[in-house]
Amino acid sequence: NETEIMSAATDVIYNDPCRRFMTGFTIEKDRMRLWYFCRAHILVSHSFNLHEEPQLLIRFLLYVQCAPRFDLGYDPTVTRCWVNVEGK
């Protein structure tokens, strides 16, 4: 799980110049960890038991669902430029 989430985060941040950071989570059996990836570093929470502390998962899901795009890591000041190359 840890290798897969780091690989996915690397792909998203590398391929999307509008992305400042991204969040994620891993679940293994009844343990969960929250992740924060930015271009400079990675932060990981201590693992916690989903059955004993479900409010942490609920807060995270509400944050992801209700947050504006800027708070989810999108940078509105960056725009993609498409150049049409003749002959291709």
C-alpha positions in Angstrom: 0.0 0.0 0.0 2.7 2.5 0.9 4.6 1.9 -2.3 1.5 2.2 -4.4 0.3 5.4 -2.8 3.7 7.1 -3.2 3.9 6.0 -6.8 0.4 7.3 -7.5 1.2 10.6 -5.8 4.4 11.0 -7.7 2.6 10.4 -11.0 -0.1 13.0 -10.2 2.2 15.7 -9.0 4.7 15.1 -11.8 2.0 15.1 -14.6 -0.1 18.0 -13.3 1.7 21.4 -13.0 -1.5 22.9 -11.5 -1.1 20.6 -8.4 0.6 22.1 -5.4 0.0 19.1 -3.1 -2.3 16.1 -2.6 -3.7 14.1 0.2 -4.4 10.4 0.5 -4.9 7.5 2.9 -4.1 3.9 3.3 -6.0 1.2 5.1 -4.6 -2.1 6.2 -7.0 -4.3 8.1 -8.3 -2.0 10.8 -5.4 0.5 10.8 -5.5 3.7 8.8 -2.8 6.4 8.0 -3.3 9.8 6.4 -0.8 11.1 3.9 0.2 14.6 2.6 2.4 14.9 -0.5 3.8 18.1 -1.8 6.7 18.9 -4.2 9.1 19.2 -1.3 8.2 16.6 1.3 5.8 13.9 2.5 4.0 13.8 5.8 2.4 10.7 7.3 0.2 10.4 10.3 0.5 7.8 13.0 -1.7 4.8 12.2 -5.0 4.7 14.1 -7.7 2.1 14.6 -10.7 2.8 12.4 -13.1 1.0 14.8 -11.9 3.0 17.9 -11.6 6.4 16.2 -14.0 6.6 13.2 -14.4 10.4 13.6 -10.9 10.9 12.1 -11.9 9.1 8.8 -15.2 11.0 8.8 -13.4 14.4 9.2 -11.0 13.5 6.4 -13.8 12.5 4.0 -15.8 15.6 4.8 -12.7 17.7 4.2 -12.1 16.2 0.8 -15.7 16.4 -0.2 -16.4 20.0 1.0 -13.1 21.8 0.5 -12.7 24.2 -2.4 -10.3 23.2 -5.2 -7.5 25.6 -3.9 -7.6 23.8 -0.5 -7.2 20.5 -2.3 -4.0 21.5 -3.9 -4.9 23.1 -7.2 -3.1 26.3 -8.0 -5.4 28.6 -10.1 -2.5 30.9 -11.1 -1.0 28.1 -13.2 -2.4 27.5 -16.7 -1.6 24.9 -19.3 -0.4 26.2 -22.7 -1.2 24.0 -25.7 1.0 24.6 -28.8 -0.2 23.1 -32.1 2.9 21.8 -34.0 2.4 21.6 -37.7 2.9 18.3 -39.4 2.1 16.3 -36.4 
